Structures are given as structure tokens and as C-alpha cells.
Amino acid sequence: MKKIIIVTLLLGSMICYSCKQEGSKHKMEKHDTSGPEFTSAYICPMHCKGSGSDQPGKCPVCQMDYELNEEKK
Ligand SMILES: [Zn+2]
């Protein structure tokens, strides 16, 4: 009987662990700043997907003017 309890606890913690892993993965995807909308020299202030350019211009998604990416070094 004691063995069953230990196995159940072990299984439970394993499931919890994979849940946490999934959660952090989703969080990372949400705050992913590796795309061109973040890494280009000129970027949309809204960081629209598909935006970003080496030269000043307008965001094709929201039509806002690109801003100089100060984080780019
Ligand atoms: Zn935009």
C-alpha cells in the first residue's frame, strides 16, 4: 500500500514538472525578441510581426514610422 502512494506521488510530481516546462515554453514564445521586428536597425514601436528594416520607413502592418533600434549595437 505504501508503495502505491509513493508511485502516485512520483507520477504526480512528474506531471506537474512537465506542466511547468510547458508553461515556461509558452512564456518564452510570448516574449520572443529574436525576430527581425526586434533585431533590425529600424523597428516598429509596436513590434509587429514581419516588420523591421535596415533603413527608416513605415511598418507594413500598422503603418507607424519605424524607430531607430537603440538596443541594436
Ligand atoms: Zn507595426
N, CA, C, O and the ligand as a Tripos MOL2 file, in Angstrom:
@<TRIPOS>MOLECULE
protein
  293   291    74     0     0
PROTEIN
NO_CHARGES

@<TRIPOS>ATOM
      1 N           0.8400   -1.2230    0.0000 N.3       1 MET1
      2 CA          0.0000    0.0000    0.0000 C.3       1 MET1
      3 C           0.8650    1.2590    0.0000 C.2       1 MET1
      4 O           0.5740    2.2430   -0.6810 O.2       1 MET1
      5 N           1.9480    1.1900    0.7970 N.am      2 LYS2
      6 CA          2.8450    2.3510    0.8720 C.3       2 LYS2
      7 C           3.5000    2.6180   -0.4940 C.2       2 LYS2
      8 O           3.7230    3.7620   -0.8920 O.2       2 LYS2
      9 N           3.7920    1.5300   -1.1800 N.am      3 LYS3
     10 CA          4.4510    1.6340   -2.4820 C.3       3 LYS3
     11 C           3.5660    2.3840   -3.4850 C.2       3 LYS3
     12 O           4.0340    3.2150   -4.2640 O.2       3 LYS3
     13 N           2.2850    2.0600   -3.4350 N.am      4 ILE4
     14 CA          1.3410    2.6900   -4.3630 C.3       4 ILE4
     15 C           1.3170    4.2060   -4.1470 C.2       4 ILE4
     16 O           1.2960    4.9850   -5.1000 O.2       4 ILE4
     17 N           1.3200    4.5980   -2.8870 N.am      5 ILE5
     18 CA          1.2910    6.0370   -2.5590 C.3       5 ILE5
     19 C           2.5380    6.7230   -3.1070 C.2       5 ILE5
     20 O           2.4590    7.8090   -3.6800 O.2       5 ILE5
     21 N           3.6770    6.0830   -2.9270 N.am      6 ILE6
     22 CA          4.9360    6.6810   -3.4070 C.3       6 ILE6
     23 C           4.9130    6.8290   -4.9220 C.2       6 ILE6
     24 O           5.3190    7.8590   -5.4610 O.2       6 ILE6
     25 N           4.4350    5.7900   -5.6070 N.am      7 VAL7
     26 CA          4.3680    5.8260   -7.0740 C.3       7 VAL7
     27 C           3.4300    6.9360   -7.5320 C.2       7 VAL7
     28 O           3.7230    7.6650   -8.4800 O.2       7 VAL7
     29 N           2.2950    7.0510   -6.8420 N.am      8 THR8
     30 CA          1.3270    8.0970   -7.1950 C.3       8 THR8
     31 C           1.9260    9.4810   -7.0170 C.2       8 THR8
     32 O           1.7590   10.3580   -7.8650 O.2       8 THR8
     33 N           2.6260    9.6660   -5.9040 N.am      9 LEU9
     34 CA          3.2720   10.9580   -5.6560 C.3       9 LEU9
     35 C           4.3240   11.2610   -6.7180 C.2       9 LEU9
     36 O           4.4390   12.3880   -7.1990 O.2       9 LEU9
     37 N           5.0860   10.2340   -7.0710 N.am     10 LEU10
     38 CA          6.1340   10.3870   -8.0700 C.3      10 LEU10
     39 C           5.5380   10.7820   -9.4170 C.2      10 LEU10
     40 O           6.0150   11.7020  -10.0810 O.2      10 LEU10
     41 N           4.4870   10.0670   -9.8030 N.am     11 LEU11
     42 CA          3.8160   10.3570  -11.0670 C.3      11 LEU11
     43 C           3.2500   11.7740  -11.0600 C.2      11 LEU11
     44 O           3.3630   12.5220  -12.0300 O.2      11 LEU11
     45 N           2.6410   12.1090   -9.9360 N.am     12 GLY12
     46 CA          2.0360   13.4290   -9.8110 C.3      12 GLY12
     47 C           3.0540   14.5340   -9.9820 C.2      12 GLY12
     48 O           2.8020   15.5150  -10.6830 O.2      12 GLY12
     49 N           4.2120   14.3810   -9.3410 N.am     13 SER13
     50 CA          5.2310   15.4250   -9.4360 C.3      13 SER13
     51 C           5.8090   15.4830  -10.8410 C.2      13 SER13
     52 O           6.2100   16.5490  -11.3090 O.2      13 SER13
     53 N           5.8540   14.3320  -11.5170 N.am     14 MET14
     54 CA          6.3570   14.3190  -12.8970 C.3      14 MET14
     55 C           5.4260   15.0970  -13.8110 C.2      14 MET14
     56 O           5.8710   15.8710  -14.6580 O.2      14 MET14
     57 N           4.1270   14.8810  -13.6300 N.am     15 ILE15
     58 CA          3.1450   15.5890  -14.4460 C.3      15 ILE15
     59 C           3.2280   17.0870  -14.1800 C.2      15 ILE15
     60 O           3.1780   17.8980  -15.1040 O.2      15 ILE15
     61 N           3.3560   17.4400  -12.9060 N.am     16 CYS16
     62 CA          3.4780   18.8440  -12.5310 C.3      16 CYS16
     63 C           4.7040   19.4560  -13.1880 C.2      16 CYS16
     64 O           4.6580   20.5860  -13.6740 O.2      16 CYS16
     65 N           5.7880   18.7150  -13.2020 N.am     17 TYR17
     66 CA          7.0360   19.2220  -13.7550 C.3      17 TYR17
     67 C           6.8890   19.5150  -15.2480 C.2      17 TYR17
     68 O           7.3270   20.5600  -15.7280 O.2      17 TYR17
     69 N           6.2630   18.5740  -15.9840 N.am     18 SER18
     70 CA          6.0950   18.7840  -17.4240 C.3      18 SER18
     71 C           5.1430   19.9470  -17.6890 C.2      18 SER18
     72 O           5.2830   20.6590  -18.6840 O.2      18 SER18
     73 N           4.1600   20.1370  -16.7800 N.am     19 CYS19
     74 CA          3.2480   21.2780  -16.9140 C.3      19 CYS19
     75 C           4.0380   22.5830  -16.8150 C.2      19 CYS19
     76 O           3.8500   23.4980  -17.6160 O.2      19 CYS19
     77 N           4.9160   22.6520  -15.8300 N.am     20 LYS20
     78 CA          5.7190   23.8530  -15.6340 C.3      20 LYS20
     79 C           6.6140   24.1040  -16.8410 C.2      20 LYS20
     80 O           6.7950   25.2400  -17.2790 O.2      20 LYS20
     81 N           7.1640   23.0200  -17.3660 N.am     21 GLN21
     82 CA          8.0220   23.1530  -18.5390 C.3      21 GLN21
     83 C           7.2430   23.7530  -19.7030 C.2      21 GLN21
     84 O           7.7250   24.6560  -20.3870 O.2      21 GLN21
     85 N           6.0330   23.2420  -19.9200 N.am     22 GLU22
     86 CA          5.1690   23.7400  -20.9950 C.3      22 GLU22
     87 C           4.8760   25.2170  -20.7800 C.2      22 GLU22
     88 O           4.9300   26.0190  -21.7120 O.2      22 GLU22
     89 N           4.5660   25.5590  -19.5390 N.am     23 GLY23
     90 CA          4.2170   26.9340  -19.2250 C.3      23 GLY23
     91 C           5.3410   27.8990  -19.5340 C.2      23 GLY23
     92 O           5.1150   28.9530  -20.1290 O.2      23 GLY23
     93 N           6.5580   27.5450  -19.1310 N.am     24 SER24
     94 CA          7.6790   28.4360  -19.3640 C.3      24 SER24
     95 C           7.9820   28.5480  -20.8510 C.2      24 SER24
     96 O           8.4330   29.5890  -21.3290 O.2      24 SER24
     97 N           7.7300   27.4650  -21.5730 N.am     25 LYS25
     98 CA          7.9720   27.4820  -23.0200 C.3      25 LYS25
     99 C           7.0290   28.4840  -23.6940 C.2      25 LYS25
    100 O           7.4310   29.2580  -24.5630 O.2      25 LYS25
    101 N           5.7730   28.4450  -23.2680 N.am     26 HIS26
    102 CA          4.7910   29.3620  -23.8440 C.3      26 HIS26
    103 C           5.1600   30.8050  -23.5010 C.2      26 HIS26
    104 O           5.0200   31.7080  -24.3270 O.2      26 HIS26
    105 N           5.6300   31.0060  -22.2800 N.am     27 LYS27
    106 CA          6.0130   32.3320  -21.8440 C.3      27 LYS27
    107 C           7.1570   32.8570  -22.7010 C.2      27 LYS27
    108 O           7.1730   34.0260  -23.0860 O.2      27 LYS27
    109 N           8.0960   31.9940  -22.9890 N.am     28 MET28
    110 CA          9.2390   32.3980  -23.7970 C.3      28 MET28
    111 C           8.8010   32.7820  -25.1960 C.2      28 MET28
    112 O           9.3050   33.7480  -25.7690 O.2      28 MET28
    113 N           7.8650   32.0270  -25.7450 N.am     29 GLU29
    114 CA          7.3880   32.3200  -27.0940 C.3      29 GLU29
    115 C           6.6930   33.6760  -27.1310 C.2      29 GLU29
    116 O           6.7970   34.4250  -28.1030 O.2      29 GLU29
    117 N           5.9810   33.9700  -26.0470 N.am     30 LYS30
    118 CA          5.2560   35.2360  -25.9700 C.3      30 LYS30
    119 C           6.2210   36.4160  -25.9470 C.2      30 LYS30
    120 O           5.9380   37.4660  -26.5240 O.2      30 LYS30
    121 N           7.3460   36.2470  -25.2900 N.am     31 HIS31
    122 CA          8.2990   37.3420  -25.1430 C.3      31 HIS31
    123 C           9.5250   37.0910  -26.0150 C.2      31 HIS31
    124 O          10.6410   37.4650  -25.6550 O.2      31 HIS31
    125 N           9.3150   36.4740  -27.1260 N.am     32 ASP32
    126 CA         10.4280   36.1790  -28.0190 C.3      32 ASP32
    127 C          10.8750   37.4650  -28.7130 C.2      32 ASP32
    128 O          10.1140   38.0640  -29.4730 O.2      32 ASP32
    129 N          12.1030   37.8820  -28.4490 N.am     33 THR33
    130 CA         12.6040   39.1200  -29.0440 C.3      33 THR33
    131 C          13.7160   38.8320  -30.0380 C.2      33 THR33
    132 O          14.5840   39.6750  -30.2610 O.2      33 THR33
    133 N          13.6960   37.6420  -30.6400 N.am     34 SER34
    134 CA         14.7690   37.2700  -31.5460 C.3      34 SER34
    135 C          14.4070   37.5220  -33.0050 C.2      34 SER34
    136 O          15.2460   37.3430  -33.8890 O.2      34 SER34
    137 N          13.1710   37.9350  -33.2680 N.am     35 GLY35
    138 CA         12.7340   38.1560  -34.6440 C.3      35 GLY35
    139 C          13.2120   39.4850  -35.2050 C.2      35 GLY35
    140 O          13.6920   40.3360  -34.4560 O.2      35 GLY35
    141 N          13.0860   39.6750  -36.5190 N.am     36 PRO36
    142 CA         13.5320   40.9300  -37.1540 C.3      36 PRO36
    143 C          12.7800   42.1490  -36.6470 C.2      36 PRO36
    144 O          13.2910   43.2660  -36.7280 O.2      36 PRO36
    145 N          11.5570   41.9500  -36.1170 N.am     37 GLU37
    146 CA         10.7990   43.0880  -35.5720 C.3      37 GLU37
    147 C          11.4410   43.6420  -34.3000 C.2      37 GLU37
    148 O          11.0580   44.7040  -33.8100 O.2      37 GLU37
    149 N          12.4250   42.9060  -33.7740 N.am     38 PHE38
    150 CA         13.1460   43.3760  -32.5940 C.3      38 PHE38
    151 C          14.6240   43.6320  -32.8880 C.2      38 PHE38
    152 O          15.2450   44.4780  -32.2450 O.2      38 PHE38
    153 N          15.1800   42.9200  -33.8390 N.am     39 THR39
    154 CA         16.6300   42.9540  -34.0310 C.3      39 THR39
    155 C          17.0690   43.8430  -35.1780 C.2      39 THR39
    156 O          18.2650   44.1000  -35.3190 O.2      39 THR39
    157 N          16.1440   44.3250  -36.0080 N.am     40 SER40
    158 CA         16.5310   45.1640  -37.1400 C.3      40 SER40
    159 C          17.0010   46.5330  -36.6540 C.2      40 SER40
    160 O          16.7310   46.9230  -35.5180 O.2      40 SER40
    161 N          17.6990   47.2510  -37.5120 N.am     41 ALA41
    162 CA         18.1940   48.5840  -37.1510 C.3      41 ALA41
    163 C          17.0300   49.5410  -36.9370 C.2      41 ALA41
    164 O          17.0740   50.3880  -36.0450 O.2      41 ALA41
    165 N          15.9930   49.4070  -37.7510 N.am     42 TYR42
    166 CA         14.7890   50.2210  -37.5780 C.3      42 TYR42
    167 C          13.6080   49.2880  -37.3570 C.2      42 TYR42
    168 O          13.3590   48.3680  -38.1370 O.2      42 TYR42
    169 N          12.8990   49.5490  -36.2880 N.am     43 ILE43
    170 CA         11.8290   48.6310  -35.8950 C.3      43 ILE43
    171 C          10.5370   49.3970  -35.6330 C.2      43 ILE43
    172 O          10.5590   50.5830  -35.3040 O.2      43 ILE43
    173 N           9.4250   48.7100  -35.7820 N.am     44 CYS44
    174 CA          8.1240   49.2690  -35.4600 C.3      44 CYS44
    175 C           7.9960   49.4000  -33.9410 C.2      44 CYS44
    176 O           8.3690   48.4780  -33.2160 O.2      44 CYS44
    177 N           7.4740   50.5270  -33.4450 N.am     45 PRO45
    178 CA          7.2960   50.6800  -31.9820 C.3      45 PRO45
    179 C           6.3870   49.6020  -31.3900 C.2      45 PRO45
    180 O           6.4710   49.2870  -30.2030 O.2      45 PRO45
    181 N           5.5150   49.0400  -32.2370 N.am     46 MET46
    182 CA          4.5980   48.0090  -31.7570 C.3      46 MET46
    183 C           5.1780   46.6120  -31.9380 C.2      46 MET46
    184 O           4.5790   45.6250  -31.5120 O.2      46 MET46
    185 N           6.3460   46.5310  -32.5720 N.am     47 HIS47
    186 CA          6.9980   45.2470  -32.8240 C.3      47 HIS47
    187 C           6.0800   44.2880  -33.5800 C.2      47 HIS47
    188 O           5.9660   43.1170  -33.2170 O.2      47 HIS47
    189 N           5.4330   44.7810  -34.6210 N.am     48 CYS48
    190 CA          4.5500   43.9320  -35.4190 C.3      48 CYS48
    191 C           5.3500   42.8180  -36.0730 C.2      48 CYS48
    192 O           6.5100   42.9900  -36.4460 O.2      48 CYS48
    193 N           4.7000   41.6810  -36.1990 N.am     49 LYS49
    194 CA          5.3640   40.5510  -36.8440 C.3      49 LYS49
    195 C           5.5720   40.8660  -38.3250 C.2      49 LYS49
    196 O           4.6500   41.3060  -39.0120 O.2      49 LYS49
    197 N           6.7860   40.6360  -38.8030 N.am     50 GLY50
    198 CA          7.0880   40.9050  -40.1990 C.3      50 GLY50
    199 C           7.6130   42.3040  -40.4340 C.2      50 GLY50
    200 O           7.9460   42.6500  -41.5670 O.2      50 GLY50
    201 N           7.6980   43.1300  -39.3790 N.am     51 SER51
    202 CA          8.2300   44.4760  -39.5350 C.3      51 SER51
    203 C           9.7210   44.4780  -39.2490 C.2      51 SER51
    204 O          10.2990   43.4500  -38.8980 O.2      51 SER51
    205 N          10.3370   45.6430  -39.4020 N.am     52 GLY52
    206 CA         11.7690   45.7570  -39.1700 C.3      52 GLY52
    207 C          12.5120   45.9070  -40.4710 C.2      52 GLY52
    208 O          12.2350   45.2060  -41.4440 O.2      52 GLY52
    209 N          13.4830   46.8490  -40.4860 N.am     53 SER53
    210 CA         14.2240   47.1240  -41.7030 C.3      53 SER53
    211 C          15.5920   47.6850  -41.3660 C.2      53 SER53
    212 O          15.8250   48.1720  -40.2600 O.2      53 SER53
    213 N          16.4990   47.6090  -42.3420 N.am     54 ASP54
    214 CA         17.8110   48.2110  -42.1580 C.3      54 ASP54
    215 C          17.7470   49.7200  -42.3760 C.2      54 ASP54
    216 O          18.6690   50.4410  -41.9930 O.2      54 ASP54
    217 N          16.6700   50.1970  -42.9850 N.am     55 GLN55
    218 CA         16.5480   51.6210  -43.3060 C.3      55 GLN55
    219 C          15.2510   52.1720  -42.7220 C.2      55 GLN55
    220 O          14.3060   51.4210  -42.4820 O.2      55 GLN55
    221 N          15.2070   53.5060  -42.4910 N.am     56 PRO56
    222 CA         13.9720   54.1060  -41.9710 C.3      56 PRO56
    223 C          12.8120   53.8700  -42.9240 C.2      56 PRO56
    224 O          13.0040   53.7800  -44.1360 O.2      56 PRO56
    225 N          11.6220   53.7730  -42.3780 N.am     57 GLY57
    226 CA         10.4580   53.5380  -43.2150 C.3      57 GLY57
    227 C           9.2270   53.3870  -42.3640 C.2      57 GLY57
    228 O           9.1860   53.8160  -41.2120 O.2      57 GLY57
    229 N           8.2250   52.7690  -42.9480 N.am     58 LYS58
    230 CA          6.9730   52.5650  -42.2300 C.3      58 LYS58
    231 C           6.7100   51.0890  -42.0510 C.2      58 LYS58
    232 O           7.0840   50.2620  -42.8830 O.2      58 LYS58
    233 N           6.0590   50.7790  -40.9460 N.am     59 CYS59
    234 CA          5.6840   49.4000  -40.6870 C.3      59 CYS59
    235 C           4.5930   48.9860  -41.6760 C.2      59 CYS59
    236 O           3.5810   49.6750  -41.8000 O.2      59 CYS59
    237 N           4.7880   47.8780  -42.3740 N.am     60 PRO60
    238 CA          3.7680   47.4270  -43.3340 C.3      60 PRO60
    239 C           2.5010   46.9200  -42.6640 C.2      60 PRO60
    240 O           1.4680   46.7660  -43.3170 O.2      60 PRO60
    241 N           2.5750   46.6630  -41.3760 N.am     61 VAL61
    242 CA          1.4170   46.1030  -40.6660 C.3      61 VAL61
    243 C           0.5360   47.2120  -40.1000 C.2      61 VAL61
    244 O          -0.6660   47.2390  -40.3620 O.2      61 VAL61
    245 N           1.1260   48.1370  -39.3190 N.am     62 CYS62
    246 CA          0.3270   49.1610  -38.6400 C.3      62 CYS62
    247 C           0.5670   50.5550  -39.1970 C.2      62 CYS62
    248 O          -0.0540   51.5130  -38.7370 O.2      62 CYS62
    249 N           1.4640   50.6930  -40.1890 N.am     63 GLN63
    250 CA          1.7410   51.9660  -40.8710 C.3      63 GLN63
    251 C           2.4020   53.0040  -39.9710 C.2      63 GLN63
    252 O           2.4430   54.1840  -40.3190 O.2      63 GLN63
    253 N           2.9140   52.5880  -38.8320 N.am     64 MET64
    254 CA          3.6460   53.5370  -37.9800 C.3      64 MET64
    255 C           5.0690   53.6670  -38.4900 C.2      64 MET64
    256 O           5.6160   52.7470  -39.0980 O.2      64 MET64
    257 N           5.6680   54.8450  -38.2280 N.am     65 ASP65
    258 CA          7.0550   55.0620  -38.6450 C.3      65 ASP65
    259 C           7.9850   54.1750  -37.8310 C.2      65 ASP65
    260 O           7.7970   53.9800  -36.6300 O.2      65 ASP65
    261 N           8.9790   53.6530  -38.5050 N.am     66 TYR66
    262 CA          9.9730   52.8570  -37.7870 C.3      66 TYR66
    263 C          10.7590   53.7430  -36.8390 C.2      66 TYR66
    264 O          10.9770   54.9270  -37.0970 O.2      66 TYR66
    265 N          11.1740   53.1490  -35.7480 N.am     67 GLU67
    266 CA         12.0520   53.8360  -34.8040 C.3      67 GLU67
    267 C          13.4290   53.1950  -34.8610 C.2      67 GLU67
    268 O          13.5850   52.0000  -35.1130 O.2      67 GLU67
    269 N          14.4340   54.0540  -34.6110 N.am     68 LEU68
    270 CA         15.7980   53.5220  -34.5540 C.3      68 LEU68
    271 C          15.8990   52.5680  -33.3730 C.2      68 LEU68
    272 O          15.5220   52.9070  -32.2510 O.2      68 LEU68
    273 N          16.4020   51.3920  -33.6340 N.am     69 ASN69
    274 CA         16.5070   50.3880  -32.5880 C.3      69 ASN69
    275 C          17.7270   50.6920  -31.7240 C.2      69 ASN69
    276 O          18.8650   50.4390  -32.1170 O.2      69 ASN69
    277 N          17.4660   51.2340  -30.5530 N.am     70 GLU70
    278 CA         18.5760   51.6440  -29.6830 C.3      70 GLU70
    279 C          19.2430   50.4590  -29.0060 C.2      70 GLU70
    280 O          20.3590   50.5670  -28.4980 O.2      70 GLU70
    281 N          18.5470   49.3240  -29.0020 N.am     71 GLU71
    282 CA         19.1390   48.1590  -28.3760 C.3      71 GLU71
    283 C          20.1270   47.4610  -29.2870 C.2      71 GLU71
    284 O          20.9270   46.6380  -28.8440 O.2      71 GLU71
    285 N          20.0620   47.8000  -30.5660 N.am     72 LYS72
    286 CA         20.9910   47.1820  -31.5170 C.3      72 LYS72
    287 C          22.3430   47.8480  -31.3880 C.2      72 LYS72
    288 O          22.4610   49.0730  -31.4320 O.2      72 LYS72
    289 N          23.3600   47.0210  -31.2300 N.am     73 LYS73
    290 CA         24.7090   47.5800  -31.0840 C.3      73 LYS73
    291 C          25.6550   46.9570  -32.0830 C.2      73 LYS73
    292 O          26.8370   47.3020  -32.1120 O.2      73 LYS73
    293 ZN          3.7650   47.9480  -36.7170 Zn       74 ZN74
@<TRIPOS>BOND
     1     1     2 1
     2     2     3 1
     3     3     4 2
     4     3     5 am
     5     5     6 1
     6     6     7 1
     7     7     8 2
     8     7     9 am
     9     9    10 1
    10    10    11 1
    11    11    12 2
    12    11    13 am
    13    13    14 1
    14    14    15 1
    15    15    16 2
    16    15    17 am
    17    17    18 1
    18    18    19 1
    19    19    20 2
    20    19    21 am
    21    21    22 1
    22    22    23 1
    23    23    24 2
    24    23    25 am
    25    25    26 1
    26    26    27 1
    27    27    28 2
    28    27    29 am
    29    29    30 1
    30    30    31 1
    31    31    32 2
    32    31    33 am
    33    33    34 1
    34    34    35 1
    35    35    36 2
    36    35    37 am
    37    37    38 1
    38    38    39 1
    39    39    40 2
    40    39    41 am
    41    41    42 1
    42    42    43 1
    43    43    44 2
    44    43    45 am
    45    45    46 1
    46    46    47 1
    47    47    48 2
    48    47    49 am
    49    49    50 1
    50    50    51 1
    51    51    52 2
    52    51    53 am
    53    53    54 1
    54    54    55 1
    55    55    56 2
    56    55    57 am
    57    57    58 1
    58    58    59 1
    59    59    60 2
    60    59    61 am
    61    61    62 1
    62    62    63 1
    63    63    64 2
    64    63    65 am
    65    65    66 1
    66    66    67 1
    67    67    68 2
    68    67    69 am
    69    69    70 1
    70    70    71 1
    71    71    72 2
    72    71    73 am
    73    73    74 1
    74    74    75 1
    75    75    76 2
    76    75    77 am
    77    77    78 1
    78    78    79 1
    79    79    80 2
    80    79    81 am
    81    81    82 1
    82    82    83 1
    83    83    84 2
    84    83    85 am
    85    85    86 1
    86    86    87 1
    87    87    88 2
    88    87    89 am
    89    89    90 1
    90    90    91 1
    91    91    92 2
    92    91    93 am
    93    93    94 1
    94    94    95 1
    95    95    96 2
    96    95    97 am
    97    97    98 1
    98    98    99 1
    99    99   100 2
   100    99   101 am
   101   101   102 1
   102   102   103 1
   103   103   104 2
   104   103   105 am
   105   105   106 1
   106   106   107 1
   107   107   108 2
   108   107   109 am
   109   109   110 1
   110   110   111 1
   111   111   112 2
   112   111   113 am
   113   113   114 1
   114   114   115 1
   115   115   116 2
   116   115   117 am
   117   117   118 1
   118   118   119 1
   119   119   120 2
   120   119   121 am
   121   121   122 1
   122   122   123 1
   123   123   124 2
   124   123   125 am
   125   125   126 1
   126   126   127 1
   127   127   128 2
   128   127   129 am
   129   129   130 1
   130   130   131 1
   131   131   132 2
   132   131   133 am
   133   133   134 1
   134   134   135 1
   135   135   136 2
   136   135   137 am
   137   137   138 1
   138   138   139 1
   139   139   140 2
   140   139   141 am
   141   141   142 1
   142   142   143 1
   143   143   144 2
   144   143   145 am
   145   145   146 1
   146   146   147 1
   147   147   148 2
   148   147   149 am
   149   149   150 1
   150   150   151 1
   151   151   152 2
   152   151   153 am
   153   153   154 1
   154   154   155 1
   155   155   156 2
   156   155   157 am
   157   157   158 1
   158   158   159 1
   159   159   160 2
   160   159   161 am
   161   161   162 1
   162   162   163 1
   163   163   164 2
   164   163   165 am
   165   165   166 1
   166   166   167 1
   167   167   168 2
   168   167   169 am
   169   169   170 1
   170   170   171 1
   171   171   172 2
   172   171   173 am
   173   173   174 1
   174   174   175 1
   175   175   176 2
   176   175   177 am
   177   177   178 1
   178   178   179 1
   179   179   180 2
   180   179   181 am
   181   181   182 1
   182   182   183 1
   183   183   184 2
   184   183   185 am
   185   185   186 1
   186   186   187 1
   187   187   188 2
   188   187   189 am
   189   189   190 1
   190   190   191 1
   191   191   192 2
   192   191   193 am
   193   193   194 1
   194   194   195 1
   195   195   196 2
   196   195   197 am
   197   197   198 1
   198   198   199 1
   199   199   200 2
   200   199   201 am
   201   201   202 1
   202   202   203 1
   203   203   204 2
   204   203   205 am
   205   205   206 1
   206   206   207 1
   207   207   208 2
   208   207   209 am
   209   209   210 1
   210   210   211 1
   211   211   212 2
   212   211   213 am
   213   213   214 1
   214   214   215 1
   215   215   216 2
   216   215   217 am
   217   217   218 1
   218   218   219 1
   219   219   220 2
   220   219   221 am
   221   221   222 1
   222   222   223 1
   223   223   224 2
   224   223   225 am
   225   225   226 1
   226   226   227 1
   227   227   228 2
   228   227   229 am
   229   229   230 1
   230   230   231 1
   231   231   232 2
   232   231   233 am
   233   233   234 1
   234   234   235 1
   235   235   236 2
   236   235   237 am
   237   237   238 1
   238   238   239 1
   239   239   240 2
   240   239   241 am
   241   241   242 1
   242   242   243 1
   243   243   244 2
   244   243   245 am
   245   245   246 1
   246   246   247 1
   247   247   248 2
   248   247   249 am
   249   249   250 1
   250   250   251 1
   251   251   252 2
   252   251   253 am
   253   253   254 1
   254   254   255 1
   255   255   256 2
   256   255   257 am
   257   257   258 1
   258   258   259 1
   259   259   260 2
   260   259   261 am
   261   261   262 1
   262   262   263 1
   263   263   264 2
   264   263   265 am
   265   265   266 1
   266   266   267 1
   267   267   268 2
   268   267   269 am
   269   269   270 1
   270   270   271 1
   271   271   272 2
   272   271   273 am
   273   273   274 1
   274   274   275 1
   275   275   276 2
   276   275   277 am
   277   277   278 1
   278   278   279 1
   279   279   280 2
   280   279   281 am
   281   281   282 1
   282   282   283 1
   283   283   284 2
   284   283   285 am
   285   285   286 1
   286   286   287 1
   287   287   288 2
   288   287   289 am
   289   289   290 1
   290   290   291 1
   291   291   292 2
@<TRIPOS>SUBSTRUCTURE
     1 MET1         2 RESIDUE 1 A MET
     2 LYS2         6 RESIDUE 1 A LYS
     3 LYS3        10 RESIDUE 1 A LYS
     4 ILE4        14 RESIDUE 1 A ILE
     5 ILE5        18 RESIDUE 1 A ILE
     6 ILE6        22 RESIDUE 1 A ILE
     7 VAL7        26 RESIDUE 1 A VAL
     8 THR8        30 RESIDUE 1 A THR
     9 LEU9        34 RESIDUE 1 A LEU
    10 LEU10       38 RESIDUE 1 A LEU
    11 LEU11       42 RESIDUE 1 A LEU
    12 GLY12       46 RESIDUE 1 A GLY
    13 SER13       50 RESIDUE 1 A SER
    14 MET14       54 RESIDUE 1 A MET
    15 ILE15       58 RESIDUE 1 A ILE
    16 CYS16       62 RESIDUE 1 A CYS
    17 TYR17       66 RESIDUE 1 A TYR
    18 SER18       70 RESIDUE 1 A SER
    19 CYS19       74 RESIDUE 1 A CYS
    20 LYS20       78 RESIDUE 1 A LYS
    21 GLN21       82 RESIDUE 1 A GLN
    22 GLU22       86 RESIDUE 1 A GLU
    23 GLY23       90 RESIDUE 1 A GLY
    24 SER24       94 RESIDUE 1 A SER
    25 LYS25       98 RESIDUE 1 A LYS
    26 HIS26      102 RESIDUE 1 A HIS
    27 LYS27      106 RESIDUE 1 A LYS
    28 MET28      110 RESIDUE 1 A MET
    29 GLU29      114 RESIDUE 1 A GLU
    30 LYS30      118 RESIDUE 1 A LYS
    31 HIS31      122 RESIDUE 1 A HIS
    32 ASP32      126 RESIDUE 1 A ASP
    33 THR33      130 RESIDUE 1 A THR
    34 SER34      134 RESIDUE 1 A SER
    35 GLY35      138 RESIDUE 1 A GLY
    36 PRO36      142 RESIDUE 1 A PRO
    37 GLU37      146 RESIDUE 1 A GLU
    38 PHE38      150 RESIDUE 1 A PHE
    39 THR39      154 RESIDUE 1 A THR
    40 SER40      158 RESIDUE 1 A SER
    41 ALA41      162 RESIDUE 1 A ALA
    42 TYR42      166 RESIDUE 1 A TYR
    43 ILE43      170 RESIDUE 1 A ILE
    44 CYS44      174 RESIDUE 1 A CYS
    45 PRO45      178 RESIDUE 1 A PRO
    46 MET46      182 RESIDUE 1 A MET
    47 HIS47      186 RESIDUE 1 A HIS
    48 CYS48      190 RESIDUE 1 A CYS
    49 LYS49      194 RESIDUE 1 A LYS
    50 GLY50      198 RESIDUE 1 A GLY
    51 SER51      202 RESIDUE 1 A SER
    52 GLY52      206 RESIDUE 1 A GLY
    53 SER53      210 RESIDUE 1 A SER
    54 ASP54      214 RESIDUE 1 A ASP
    55 GLN55      218 RESIDUE 1 A GLN
    56 PRO56      222 RESIDUE 1 A PRO
    57 GLY57      226 RESIDUE 1 A GLY
    58 LYS58      230 RESIDUE 1 A LYS
    59 CYS59      234 RESIDUE 1 A CYS
    60 PRO60      238 RESIDUE 1 A PRO
    61 VAL61      242 RESIDUE 1 A VAL
    62 CYS62      246 RESIDUE 1 A CYS
    63 GLN63      250 RESIDUE 1 A GLN
    64 MET64      254 RESIDUE 1 A MET
    65 ASP65      258 RESIDUE 1 A ASP
    66 TYR66      262 RESIDUE 1 A TYR
    67 GLU67      266 RESIDUE 1 A GLU
    68 LEU68      270 RESIDUE 1 A LEU
    69 ASN69      274 RESIDUE 1 A ASN
    70 GLU70      278 RESIDUE 1 A GLU
    71 GLU71      282 RESIDUE 1 A GLU
    72 LYS72      286 RESIDUE 1 A LYS
    73 LYS73      290 RESIDUE 1 A LYS
    74 ZN74       293 GROUP 0 **** ****
